Amino acid sequence: MNMKSQDKFLDRFTVCLEKGMLSRLDEIASERGYPSRSQALADFLRRAIVKKDWKGGRECVGTISLYYDSADSRPARAVEMLFARYAVNVAAVQTVMLKNGAIMTSASVIGKPAVMERLADALRAVKGVTYGAFSIVAPI
């Protein structure tokens, strides 16, 4: 990408780092597949901004992922009931049957972070759910 044509969309600044940090930044950027240091830093800053907005209670979108055994029907029923109770916050749900007989369910959620976090905690607490993850994606 020609940076000259993108200059009107960029703010430039200089960063000074302690010795050794630049090579660590390069390692992280490479491991995560960032094409440049600038893109790595921009992503790190976006994450910090989302976290600040999350703590400030601003409405956000996020994801909740669950993993449980399909041999036990109780988790599926309990998960469905929680999704129904929080229907105003659940934008979409996808359930996938995995090769090992387990189920992975992912929900796209929207709302105040505290409400989404309560839903995520309730889902992870369902008996039979062996793993759950919650992530705020972005403020809206």
Secondary structure, DSSP 8 states (H G I E B T S, - for coil): --HHHHGGG---------TTHHHHHHHHHHHHT-SSHHHHHHHHHHHHHHHHHHHTT--EEEEEEEEEETT-HHHHHHHHHHHHHTGGGEEEEEEEE-TTSEEEEEEEEEE-HHHHHHHHHHHHTSTTEEEEEEEEEEE-
